[in-house]
Amino acid sequence: MDLRQLAALTAIADHGSFSAAARALFTVQSNVSGHLAHLEKELGVTLVDRHGGGLTEEGFQVVERARRIQRELEEITAEMSSRDTDVAGTTRIGVIGTTGRWVMPTLLPKLAADFPRLRTVISEGPSSGLVGRLLEGHLDAAIVHLPVDDPELSIEPLFAEDLMLLVHTGHPLADRTEMSLVELADYPLLLAPTGVALRRVVDRAAAQVGVTLTPLAEIDGVRLLASLAFEGFGPAIVPATSVPRWLKGSFHIVRVPELPRRVVAWAQRRRPGPSAPTRAARQVTRAVLDHIGTTQPGVHMGIESPGRA
């Protein structure tokens, strides 16, 4: 068994066919087929269904272990090429969209300045998808909102943010600074879809005061939710980082004290431990958040993060 055989198998798993795997590996299809055939012969099992093109049950098991081996090799290379502050290598960070839009314009230049040999790959997505990619080894760390409950992950809260009502300045609620959920129940709202984490939090808070909120539309994606509110389509309940401090426009924020805070955290696998590039990215992320978090309305740093004051 050698690394080329494992690379061929994981490429087939990632790209769905022998030809696509060959293109991804910058080789010819016959090489991919040959590496896979040797691996199957050595293990005594069929790893890829030649008719359907998908992995067999044994194939899924071997791919999972192969990814672990590949990650370990990447981390060995990164660790050995890093000395003190001279960190070199790649780290793959996932981030939820609202937090990414707020923090990345400051974080990426800071990373480049502090660690010029560090290559950072950023992926945006919902928390559930990022956690899955983290567990599968496609990401080294992820900035997600809680709760995240998986024993394989180490979770470090970064900050908490208010949920608030975002309205266009032309909306009747634009003259309000604060509203209760009971009052809000009289207005159609832009809401996340039923079953999405943000919607569950909002519906739970409304149920506690005995009301049900009425959706004007259900929008899957917080950034799109905020964009529609900015354009005046309707008022939306969004997290505070949806409206970065530097953003200008015809919008207004209304506080809704009964809505809970959302906690955003840094997640990474417990084993293998984080590489030097990932540790560097975490270090700079904390420093940047400590700097910009104190000036962002609706964001709460430090010991306030787990709950609502």
C-alpha positions as CSV (number, residue, x, y, z in Angstrom):
1,M,0.0,0.0,0.0
2,D,1.3,3.4,-0.9
3,L,0.2,7.0,-0.8
4,R,-0.6,7.1,-4.6
5,Q,-3.1,4.3,-4.1
6,L,-4.8,6.2,-1.2
7,A,-4.8,9.4,-3.2
8,A,-6.5,7.6,-6.2
9,L,-9.2,6.2,-3.9
10,T,-10.0,9.5,-2.2
11,A,-10.0,11.4,-5.5
12,I,-12.6,8.9,-6.8
13,A,-14.7,9.5,-3.7
14,D,-14.4,13.3,-4.0
15,H,-15.0,13.6,-7.7
16,G,-17.3,10.7,-8.5
17,S,-15.5,9.0,-11.4
18,F,-12.2,7.6,-12.5
19,S,-11.9,10.3,-15.3
20,A,-12.6,13.2,-12.9
21,A,-10.2,11.7,-10.3
22,A,-7.5,11.6,-13.0
23,R,-8.0,15.2,-13.9
24,A,-7.9,16.3,-10.2
25,L,-4.6,14.3,-9.8
26,F,-3.1,15.7,-13.0
27,T,-2.6,12.1,-14.4
28,V,-4.3,9.7,-16.8
29,Q,-7.2,7.5,-16.0
30,S,-5.2,4.3,-16.5
31,N,-2.9,5.4,-13.6
32,V,-5.9,5.9,-11.3
33,S,-7.4,2.5,-12.3
34,G,-4.0,0.8,-11.8
35,H,-3.5,2.3,-8.3
36,L,-7.0,1.3,-7.3
37,A,-6.6,-2.2,-8.6
38,H,-3.4,-2.7,-6.7
39,L,-5.0,-1.4,-3.5
40,E,-8.0,-3.7,-3.9
41,K,-5.8,-6.7,-4.5
42,E,-3.7,-5.9,-1.5
43,L,-6.7,-5.5,0.8
44,G,-8.7,-8.4,-0.7
45,V,-11.9,-6.3,-1.1
46,T,-13.7,-4.3,-3.8
47,L,-13.6,-0.6,-2.9
48,V,-15.4,0.9,-5.9
49,D,-18.5,-0.4,-7.7
50,R,-17.4,-0.5,-11.3
51,H,-21.0,-0.3,-12.6
52,G,-22.5,2.4,-10.4
53,G,-19.2,4.2,-9.8
54,G,-19.8,4.7,-6.1
55,L,-17.9,3.4,-3.2
56,T,-18.7,0.1,-1.6
57,E,-19.2,-0.2,2.1
58,E,-15.5,-1.3,2.4
59,G,-14.6,1.7,0.2
60,F,-16.2,4.1,2.6
61,Q,-14.3,2.6,5.5
62,V,-10.9,2.8,3.7
63,V,-11.5,6.3,2.5
64,E,-12.2,7.5,6.0
65,R,-8.9,6.1,7.2
66,A,-7.0,7.3,4.1
67,R,-8.2,10.9,4.8
68,R,-6.8,10.6,8.3
69,I,-3.4,9.5,7.0
70,Q,-3.4,12.3,4.4
71,R,-4.2,14.9,7.1
72,E,-1.4,13.6,9.4
73,L,1.1,13.8,6.6
74,E,0.0,17.4,5.8
75,E,0.3,18.3,9.4
76,I,3.8,16.7,9.7
77,T,4.9,18.8,6.7
78,A,3.4,22.0,8.2
79,E,4.9,21.4,11.7
80,M,8.4,20.7,10.4
81,S,8.4,23.8,8.1
82,S,7.2,26.0,11.0
83,R,9.6,27.5,13.5
84,D,8.3,29.8,16.2
85,T,6.5,32.7,14.5
86,D,7.7,31.6,11.1
87,V,4.6,29.5,10.5
88,A,4.3,27.9,7.0
89,G,1.6,25.7,5.4
90,T,-2.1,25.7,4.7
91,T,-5.1,25.9,7.1
92,R,-8.7,25.4,5.9
93,I,-11.2,27.4,7.9
94,G,-15.0,27.3,7.5
95,V,-17.1,30.2,8.6
96,I,-20.8,31.0,8.8
97,G,-21.7,33.8,6.3
98,T,-22.6,36.6,8.6
99,T,-19.5,36.2,10.8
100,G,-17.3,35.9,7.7
101,R,-18.6,39.1,6.2
102,W,-18.0,40.9,9.4
103,V,-14.6,39.5,10.5
104,M,-12.8,38.5,7.2
105,P,-12.0,42.1,6.0
106,T,-9.9,42.5,9.1
107,L,-8.7,39.0,9.7
108,L,-7.2,38.1,6.4
109,P,-4.9,41.1,6.2
110,K,-3.8,40.5,9.8
111,L,-3.0,36.9,9.0
112,A,-1.0,37.9,5.9
113,A,1.0,40.4,7.9
114,D,1.7,38.2,10.9
115,F,2.3,35.0,9.1
116,P,3.3,35.7,5.5
117,R,4.1,32.0,4.7
118,L,0.6,30.9,5.9
119,R,-1.9,30.0,3.2
120,T,-5.5,30.4,4.4
121,V,-8.4,28.7,2.6
122,I,-11.8,30.1,3.6
123,S,-15.1,28.2,3.0
124,E,-18.5,29.7,3.8
125,G,-21.5,27.7,4.8
126,P,-24.2,27.0,7.4
127,S,-23.0,25.6,10.8
128,S,-24.4,22.1,10.2
129,G,-22.6,21.8,6.9
130,L,-19.3,23.2,8.3
131,V,-19.4,20.8,11.2
132,G,-19.9,17.9,8.9
133,R,-17.0,18.9,6.7
134,L,-14.8,19.4,9.8
135,L,-15.6,15.9,11.0
136,E,-14.8,14.5,7.5
137,G,-11.4,16.2,7.5
138,H,-12.2,18.7,4.7
139,L,-11.7,21.6,7.1
140,D,-9.1,22.1,9.9
141,A,-11.4,24.4,11.9
142,A,-14.7,26.2,11.7
143,I,-16.3,29.3,13.1
144,V,-19.9,28.2,13.8
145,H,-22.8,29.1,16.0
146,L,-23.7,26.9,19.0
147,P,-25.0,24.4,20.0
148,V,-22.5,21.9,18.5
149,D,-22.6,18.7,20.4
150,D,-20.0,16.2,19.1
151,P,-17.4,14.5,21.3
152,E,-14.8,14.5,18.5
153,L,-14.8,18.3,18.5
154,S,-13.2,20.9,20.8
155,I,-15.4,24.0,21.1
156,E,-14.2,27.4,22.2
157,P,-16.8,30.2,22.4
158,L,-15.6,33.4,20.7
159,F,-18.5,35.9,21.3
160,A,-22.2,36.2,21.6
161,E,-24.4,38.3,19.5
162,D,-27.9,39.7,19.9
163,L,-30.8,38.7,17.6
164,M,-32.5,41.9,16.5
165,L,-35.1,43.2,14.0
166,L,-33.7,44.8,10.9
167,V,-36.0,47.1,9.0
168,H,-35.8,49.5,6.1
169,T,-36.1,53.2,7.0
170,G,-39.4,53.4,5.0
171,H,-41.1,50.7,7.2
172,P,-43.6,51.7,9.9
173,L,-41.4,50.1,12.6
174,A,-38.4,52.3,11.7
175,D,-39.3,54.8,14.4
176,R,-39.1,52.2,17.1
177,T,-35.9,51.5,19.1
178,E,-37.2,48.5,21.0
179,M,-40.2,46.1,20.7
180,S,-41.5,43.1,22.5
181,L,-42.3,39.8,20.8
182,V,-46.0,40.3,21.6
183,E,-45.9,43.5,19.6
184,L,-43.9,41.9,16.8
185,A,-46.5,39.2,16.4
186,D,-48.8,41.8,14.7
187,Y,-46.4,42.2,11.8
188,P,-45.5,39.8,9.0
189,L,-41.7,39.1,9.1
190,L,-38.9,37.7,7.0
191,L,-37.9,34.5,8.9
192,A,-35.6,31.6,8.5
193,P,-37.4,28.4,7.4
194,T,-39.1,26.1,10.0
195,G,-36.5,23.6,11.4
196,V,-33.5,25.8,10.7
197,A,-31.5,26.6,13.9
198,L,-32.2,30.3,13.9
199,R,-35.9,29.8,13.4
200,R,-36.1,27.3,16.2
201,V,-34.5,29.8,18.6
202,V,-36.9,32.5,17.5
203,D,-40.0,30.3,17.7
204,R,-39.0,29.0,21.1
205,A,-38.7,32.6,22.4
206,A,-42.1,33.5,20.9
207,A,-43.7,30.5,22.4
208,Q,-42.4,31.4,25.9
209,V,-44.5,34.6,25.7
210,G,-47.5,32.9,24.2
211,V,-47.3,34.2,20.6
212,T,-46.6,32.8,17.1
213,L,-44.7,35.0,14.6
214,T,-46.2,35.3,11.1
215,P,-43.8,34.8,8.2
216,L,-44.0,37.2,5.3
217,A,-41.5,34.8,3.6
218,E,-39.2,32.1,4.8
219,I,-35.6,32.6,3.6
220,D,-32.9,30.0,3.9
221,G,-29.7,32.0,4.4
222,V,-29.1,34.8,6.9
223,R,-27.2,37.0,4.5
224,L,-30.1,36.8,1.9
225,L,-32.5,37.4,4.8
226,A,-30.6,40.6,5.7
227,S,-30.3,41.7,2.1
228,L,-34.0,41.6,1.6
229,A,-34.6,43.6,4.7
230,F,-32.0,46.2,3.5
231,E,-34.0,46.5,0.2
232,G,-37.3,47.1,2.0
233,F,-39.0,43.8,1.3
234,G,-39.9,43.3,4.9
235,P,-38.5,43.3,8.5
236,A,-36.2,40.4,9.4
237,I,-34.9,38.9,12.6
238,V,-31.1,38.5,12.1
239,P,-28.0,38.2,14.2
240,A,-26.0,41.4,15.0
241,T,-23.1,40.6,12.7
242,S,-25.5,40.7,9.7
243,V,-25.1,44.5,10.1
244,P,-21.4,45.3,10.3
245,R,-20.6,48.6,12.0
246,W,-19.1,50.0,8.8
247,L,-22.2,49.2,6.7
248,K,-24.2,52.3,5.6
249,G,-27.6,52.4,4.1
250,S,-31.3,53.0,4.6
251,F,-31.9,50.6,7.5
252,H,-32.7,50.8,11.1
253,I,-32.2,48.3,14.0
254,V,-34.9,47.6,16.6
255,R,-34.0,45.7,19.8
256,V,-36.1,42.8,20.9
257,P,-34.9,42.0,24.4
258,E,-36.8,38.7,24.7
259,L,-34.7,37.1,21.9
260,P,-31.7,35.2,23.2
261,R,-28.1,35.8,22.2
262,R,-26.5,33.5,19.7
263,V,-23.0,32.2,20.7
264,V,-20.4,31.8,18.0
265,A,-17.5,29.5,18.6
266,W,-14.2,28.1,17.2
267,A,-14.5,24.4,16.5
268,Q,-11.7,21.9,15.7
269,R,-11.1,18.2,15.9
270,R,-9.7,16.9,19.2
271,R,-7.6,14.3,17.3
272,P,-5.4,14.8,15.5
273,G,-4.7,18.1,17.3
274,P,-4.5,21.3,15.3
275,S,-1.5,22.0,13.1
276,A,0.8,25.1,13.5
277,P,-1.0,26.9,10.7
278,T,-4.4,26.3,12.3
279,R,-3.1,27.3,15.8
280,A,-1.8,30.5,14.2
281,A,-5.2,31.2,12.6
282,R,-7.0,30.7,15.9
283,Q,-4.6,33.0,17.7
284,V,-5.1,35.8,15.1
285,T,-8.8,35.3,15.0
286,R,-9.0,35.8,18.8
287,A,-6.9,38.9,18.6
288,V,-9.0,40.4,15.8
289,L,-12.3,39.7,17.6
290,D,-11.0,41.2,20.8
291,H,-10.3,44.3,18.8
292,I,-13.4,44.7,16.6
293,G,-15.9,43.0,18.9
294,T,-15.9,45.8,21.4
295,T,-17.1,48.3,18.7
296,Q,-19.7,46.2,16.9
297,P,-23.2,46.9,18.2
298,G,-24.9,43.8,19.5
299,V,-21.7,41.8,19.9
300,H,-20.6,40.7,23.4
301,M,-17.1,39.5,24.2
302,G,-15.6,37.7,27.1
303,I,-17.5,36.3,30.1
304,E,-20.8,37.7,28.8
305,S,-20.8,35.3,25.8
306,P,-22.6,32.3,27.2
307,G,-25.8,34.1,28.2
308,R,-27.9,37.2,28.0
309,A,-27.2,40.1,30.3
